[in-house]
């Protein structure tokens, strides 16, 4: 195969030799899993709505207006939002693991979660119920907070190490996250009346402003997913090591910057509407590595599909296991995700790690 | 329980009227209430009070420097006329406006900051961060009056605070007034032929209250069916409800106790996806209430109950 152009960077085919490519079987399995989880997501909930009604509603048939209202206003947008949030968190996690060549990297590594939490906490405590240009101020503040934290970490890491190594960047992210977390804790401590809302936000919840939230984040999610997908070969090349890749003429720092910006943009967008949902960005890419293969040409596309499927199922559980009450989705993702991940690790003997 | 002083009965009748008046008008300040410093002889002290937690607190003299770290207790103290004896209240005690609000926190109490007010009685709602131990070390009596589970708890707490501050008779008349008003509200609503459903909202992430809570029992007393009770298995007191369940339950009455925290009102509720189909939204039976009134267990519960009872009466008229 010829070398593939991505931006200005080309990856010599020899570099990718021996790394597995995505097989159609796995891509099909991913699509099937996503379709199945969406089916479950649409069909289960505290209000029972039968398959027939759902199909009738989708094709515009005559159904009970109450059930149609619940499906169109609440359940469909929630499932779609689950797809966007889950897919984006998983691909962003995979991208971070790739650029930092660190298995523990997740989308929150450079402070995105701490920034989003601080932004949301400030908005909930000091500007409740306000909106800017018709958009609720809480997601906006979370988006800005996440972006500010990662930009701060990037600027700090650059001033310290000149981005020669990823470690400086990671440590800058750790410092920024700790700093933002301390401010967030302080605000939460002094504004005791908003503690429950802040808590609810941090644990994550896909309760939406209907289709508005979906449309709000869709452009960022698409941009992020497409940009990371186009860099999957470069991420594979990066596994060779920074010096070696640089000697092949691949601009490592630029690749790292583009992928980090893309992943951060997507993460900030989905965190803004879903809260800082834990674990998806780390468990989904690693499960794919263990079960399918380590190549980013496998991990990146499959992370989108399985991440989306996983979060839609987790959300279905969040709104059914204690119905008609709800559980925070962050509780479900870690509670179901951790044992599953351990089972996968044990069954594969972790050889692929 | 202490008996009335014979000579004070005329004054008591006046005070009864004042208390009833105050509880009628939400915005009224208690600043004008007469003090009862002269009505209760100091010889009644020391008093011993057994707090709900079980510990007995002895108060040697009639307190003149009370520090309240509980907004509910602050409202009780001022409603019974013990306000002039209160020297400091915590940062959340925003009612009545005349209460001496300070930076003190009942949530993260600082013993030194409390000691700076040289209190002779401290009242709080919970023993957090070593509060009781710290205040006892100062040789100051401390009374913990925890969150009430029902109206009877509130009545007990009012009487305890009355005994502790030398206002036992005032506390008795306040409780009597509250009891009679609660009775009249309950009598004012017929038991509806059709069950009326209520949804009480604590914030815009759909946390609600079940009938097991202090605020939830008010709905129960007024004969309403609380939609959050179905979620009591998940969280017995304050479950977070699924929005599709709220829409499908189609409540007749929505009570918004998130007007201050989250600026919610009828139009913001109607703008939520799918909520326009709810009968309470269609008919405008969305009641905004003061978050504080609906989250405390003080005398202002009467105002809250009056507001809800009025809407229940309207709903019953519509249904008839």
HADDOCK unambig.tbl for C-alpha pairs under 7 A between the chains (distance, minus, plus):
assign (segid A and resid 46 and name CA) (segid B and resid 245 and name CA) 5.89 0.50 0.50
assign (segid A and resid 47 and name CA) (segid B and resid 244 and name CA) 6.83 0.50 0.50
assign (segid A and resid 47 and name CA) (segid B and resid 245 and name CA) 6.11 0.50 0.50
assign (segid A and resid 47 and name CA) (segid B and resid 248 and name CA) 6.91 0.50 0.50
assign (segid A and resid 69 and name CA) (segid B and resid 274 and name CA) 5.77 0.50 0.50
assign (segid A and resid 70 and name CA) (segid B and resid 244 and name CA) 6.10 0.50 0.50
assign (segid A and resid 70 and name CA) (segid B and resid 274 and name CA) 6.36 0.50 0.50
assign (segid A and resid 73 and name CA) (segid B and resid 273 and name CA) 5.15 0.50 0.50
assign (segid A and resid 73 and name CA) (segid B and resid 274 and name CA) 5.03 0.50 0.50
assign (segid A and resid 74 and name CA) (segid B and resid 244 and name CA) 6.54 0.50 0.50
assign (segid A and resid 74 and name CA) (segid B and resid 273 and name CA) 6.64 0.50 0.50
assign (segid A and resid 74 and name CA) (segid B and resid 274 and name CA) 6.78 0.50 0.50
assign (segid A and resid 128 and name CA) (segid B and resid 261 and name CA) 6.48 0.50 0.50
assign (segid A and resid 128 and name CA) (segid B and resid 262 and name CA) 4.84 0.50 0.50
assign (segid A and resid 128 and name CA) (segid B and resid 263 and name CA) 6.24 0.50 0.50
assign (segid A and resid 129 and name CA) (segid B and resid 262 and name CA) 5.21 0.50 0.50
assign (segid A and resid 129 and name CA) (segid B and resid 263 and name CA) 5.14 0.50 0.50
assign (segid A and resid 129 and name CA) (segid B and resid 264 and name CA) 6.99 0.50 0.50
assign (segid A and resid 194 and name CA) (segid B and resid 261 and name CA) 6.79 0.50 0.50
assign (segid A and resid 197 and name CA) (segid B and resid 205 and name CA) 6.76 0.50 0.50
assign (segid A and resid 209 and name CA) (segid B and resid 272 and name CA) 6.52 0.50 0.50
assign (segid A and resid 209 and name CA) (segid B and resid 273 and name CA) 6.24 0.50 0.50
assign (segid A and resid 210 and name CA) (segid B and resid 273 and name CA) 5.43 0.50 0.50
assign (segid A and resid 319 and name CA) (segid B and resid 242 and name CA) 6.51 0.50 0.50
assign (segid A and resid 322 and name CA) (segid B and resid 234 and name CA) 5.32 0.50 0.50
assign (segid A and resid 323 and name CA) (segid B and resid 231 and name CA) 6.57 0.50 0.50
assign (segid A and resid 324 and name CA) (segid B and resid 230 and name CA) 6.69 0.50 0.50
assign (segid A and resid 324 and name CA) (segid B and resid 231 and name CA) 5.34 0.50 0.50
assign (segid A and resid 324 and name CA) (segid B and resid 241 and name CA) 5.96 0.50 0.50
assign (segid A and resid 324 and name CA) (segid B and resid 242 and name CA) 5.81 0.50 0.50
assign (segid A and resid 324 and name CA) (segid B and resid 245 and name CA) 5.99 0.50 0.50
assign (segid A and resid 325 and name CA) (segid B and resid 231 and name CA) 5.21 0.50 0.50
assign (segid A and resid 325 and name CA) (segid B and resid 234 and name CA) 6.36 0.50 0.50
assign (segid A and resid 325 and name CA) (segid B and resid 239 and name CA) 5.85 0.50 0.50
assign (segid A and resid 325 and name CA) (segid B and resid 240 and name CA) 5.26 0.50 0.50
assign (segid A and resid 325 and name CA) (segid B and resid 241 and name CA) 4.22 0.50 0.50
assign (segid A and resid 325 and name CA) (segid B and resid 242 and name CA) 5.50 0.50 0.50
assign (segid A and resid 326 and name CA) (segid B and resid 240 and name CA) 5.69 0.50 0.50
assign (segid A and resid 326 and name CA) (segid B and resid 241 and name CA) 5.70 0.50 0.50
assign (segid A and resid 326 and name CA) (segid B and resid 242 and name CA) 5.59 0.50 0.50
